[in-house]
Amino acid sequence: MTRFDTLIQNGTIIDGTRTSRFSGDIGVKNGIITAIARDGLDAADATEVIDASGLIVAPGFVDLHTHYDAQIQWDPYCTLSGWHGVTSLVLGNCGFGFAPVAPEMRDRAMLSMSRVEAIPYDSMKAGMLWDWVTFPEWLDTLQRIPKGVNVISYVPLGPLMIWVMGLEAAKTREPTSDELAAMCGLIEQGMDAGACGWSVQHLGDGYQSVQRDYDGTPMVTDCMSKDTCIAFAEVLRKRGDGHIQITQAQDNIHEDLAFVEDLARASGAPVLFNVISANNYHPKQSRRLLDWVEKAQAKGLLIYLQAVNVGNDNTMTFADFNLLDGQEDWRDVTLGTVAERKAKMQDPKRRAALRHDYDHGRMPIVTGPIRKFVVKEVVKPANRQWEGMTLEQLGEAQGRHPIDALLDLIIDEDLETVIYTPVFNDDPELNREIFASEYTVPGVSDGGAHTKFVTIGRYSTEFISDFVREKNILDLEEAHYRLSCLPAKMSGFTDRGTLAEGRPADIVIYDYDRLQSTPSEVAHDFPAGEWRRVQKAIGYRYIMVNGEVTFKDGECTGATPGKLLRHGSADAPVLQQSA
């Protein structure tokens, strides 16, 4: 019997703790790192040997912010994340998820997610198992299905509120004392079953409310009072475990930040705040958040900033969910069937309102200025002349207002014209400032969501190739700490995020000089024939999860060694069995 199942030899090891890199070998047995040696290990002691000469050997990445709750049921590797070195990830972000959900509410839950997170409805309808009702039962499903990554989950507050109060009531009134107690009990139940905390989107009903329900109204958590949210935070204080993920923005930044501090005080737990980015048009935003988080930490409040570290460029059509829901006038014309949307876009009063928004520089929060939108791809050959033009240029070329030119073009093409929104959050100096803070973590991949518009799940690869290799914003040791160790510590993973003897063998082995994302492309690989935009990776020689190789030179091996990490560990006990 050999000492090791796998021996990784001659690699440059970066262990995720900020310790300086060193040359050495790593031995793996039964999915666990059993030896790390600077002076080498004997290849004769191993069943399989991986020669890592000239390669970086580092801990697998931890993706804190994903929406793979549906996709993991048909894609065990949670791609894009799985392609880009992510070996552990967190589900149930932003208060969105599919448990608890009564059988009669399943279709409505999928419709909500088809807009708020832009997951194709037909794919969910065809690909989801729906063999659970309660949150503990959902975790049981996660444990049972094949996985190519490790997963942990929040208790998402949205389904919980609908379960207790009903959809309409949750959007229109405060809970009764009995309802509040029942919801707090469900958080307890979810935490006992293995959740890492709870999550919420709390955007109100204003300009900041960019992620809406199927009918254009706010999500239930957007309508939740601060007092109710504080009561949920107190559940974590009573337990002494878990953390909070919150997307908070209600049009008054001072009140928003004060409320996040209140949550941290009430819970006594870490709070992960979304989102900070290097916004080229509003540099004061990130600087204000950095100053705030430093002061909050000095008060003893465990608040961390989740950072979008890749350029946020979007590709969209108006036939699907679009990214303009924060603006009432655009939201109005993008609700309904294609025929209904086209009719609204032809309405003179609605056009006048959209022209007014354009002329006064109203800027969508997640896309940058509308005037910079680009006609990327047309359907009809007769419209080919407009490809590559910004809306400004389109209007000038036609001698018309850019809004009229755009609307007539997309109406002519049944809303299938492809629009590109250029990068607006990639300022390198702002990024340098953001990651100079001890309290920022890269990511916000939104993996599994907005599948036809964004490919942010590539963030881990580009954090290394762009921020380290090309721009020298961080060194490689710091980058791996931010990609693995820090997110693991913040989110409750108890044994992931570093390379150490006795820890699970979640390992990436890559060629530093070759590491990069591939260009964006369309993949028709979702259930029901749906398509998505993807970007894969070059340079990862091996990706290992619990000691098994899931990807070799970009090719999937078919292995599914991923585990459900209840309470942050695959070996943690379930405190309360599902009914």
Helices and strands as residue ranges (DSSP letters): E 4-13, E 22-29, E 32-37, G 43-45, E 46-51, E 56-59, E 61-63, G 71-73, G 81-84, E 86-91, G 93-95, G 103-105, H 106-116, H 121-127, H 135-144, E 150-153, E 155-156, H 157-165, H 167-172, H 177-193, E 197-202, G 220-223, H 226-239, E 243-248, H 253-267, E 271-277, H 283-298, E 303-308, E 314-316, H 328-333, H 338-346, H 348-359, G 370-372, E 374-377, G 381-386, H 391-398, H 402-412, E 418-421, H 428-434, E 440-442, G 456-458, H 459-462, I 463-470, H 476-480, I 481-485, H 486-491, E 507-510, E 516-517, E 521-523, G 527-529, E 532-534, E 537-538, E 540-545, E 548-552, E 555-556, G 566-568
